[in-house]
Amino acid sequence: MVRYALALLAAPVVLAAVPVQMAGAKQTSDSLQQVNAYIRAAKTMTAAFTQTDRNGQVLSGTLTLKQPGKIRFQYQDDVPLLIIGDGHALTMIDYEVRQVQRWPIGNSPLGALLDPDRDLSKYGKVIPSGDPGILMVEARDPKRPEYGVITMIFKRNAHAPAGLELYGWVALDSQNNRTTIRLSGQRYGVAVADSVFRWKDPRPKGRPGR
């Protein structure tokens, strides 16, 4: 009888909590869908970026994005480094040592930003930001922890695609190397030629990337 009485006393508490939990779940779902909508709507974007690594080293440059899957990180003039996403793979070209590294976009945390067909509701979660004007979403593939984690940071902006403006992101790879990207001067819907995502191969007898 005591057990049943406690159950009856607890019932109103549980029932009262349900609408709050449902509201929270709906808000989370709506936020993830809004980010999905942003990734699909932001067909092209250019921006200035600053990159900070785990040692505090800061580099800057220009980012160019074109969906699906194309991205270019053009670093400052004294940094002989270029990162290109051509729609299939990410390529890092180091012109100083004439080395090229290449890996599938889907194997990188950036895959969450560069694939409009991926559904964030399946592998993303909203991170509390403490600011209603900021939306933070963490994306990871639980079946592929080696792909790393990306936390995307958006500012709510009614004039930006889907009401969001990409402010930057924090990427954490499987070796816990943390890289923070902050964007400024974002421009959406600009004309971007596919030639922007080609690169010159610095290796001996190399051929230009396509």
SULZI-V518858 format. One record per backbone hydrogen bond with DSSP energy under -0.5 kcal/mol. CO is the residue of the C=O (numbers start at 0). NH is the residue of the N-H. If there is no record, write none. Layout:
CO | NH
CO | NH
//
This chain:
0 | 4
1 | 5
2 | 6
3 | 7
4 | 8
5 | 9
6 | 10
7 | 11
8 | 12
9 | 13
10 | 14
11 | 15
12 | 16
13 | 17
14 | 18
15 | 19
16 | 20
17 | 21
18 | 22
19 | 23
20 | 24
21 | 25
22 | 26
23 | 27
24 | 28
25 | 29
26 | 30
27 | 31
28 | 32
29 | 33
30 | 34
31 | 35
32 | 36
33 | 37
34 | 38
35 | 39
36 | 40
37 | 41
40 | 42
42 | 66
43 | 188
44 | 64
45 | 186
46 | 62
47 | 183
48 | 60
49 | 181
50 | 58
51 | 179
52 | 55
56 | 52
58 | 50
59 | 75
60 | 48
61 | 73
62 | 46
63 | 71
64 | 44
65 | 69
68 | 86
69 | 65
70 | 84
71 | 63
71 | 73
72 | 74
72 | 82
73 | 61
75 | 78
77 | 79
78 | 80
79 | 94
79 | 95
80 | 74
81 | 92
82 | 72
83 | 85
83 | 90
84 | 70
87 | 104
88 | 85
89 | 102
90 | 83
90 | 92
91 | 93
91 | 100
92 | 81
92 | 94
93 | 97
93 | 98
98 | 93
100 | 91
102 | 89
103 | 106
104 | 107
104 | 110
107 | 110
108 | 111
109 | 112
109 | 113
110 | 114
113 | 68
114 | 117
117 | 119
118 | 121
119 | 122
119 | 123
122 | 139
124 | 137
126 | 135
130 | 133
132 | 155
134 | 153
135 | 126
136 | 151
137 | 124
138 | 149
139 | 141
140 | 143
143 | 146
144 | 147
145 | 173
147 | 140
148 | 171
149 | 138
149 | 151
150 | 169
151 | 136
151 | 153
152 | 166
152 | 167
153 | 134
154 | 164
156 | 159
159 | 162
160 | 163
162 | 156
164 | 154
166 | 182
167 | 152
168 | 180
169 | 150
170 | 178
171 | 148
172 | 175
175 | 177
176 | 172
178 | 170
179 | 51
180 | 168
181 | 49
183 | 47
186 | 45
192 | 195
193 | 196
194 | 197
198 | 200
198 | 208
199 | 201
202 | 205
208 | 198
//
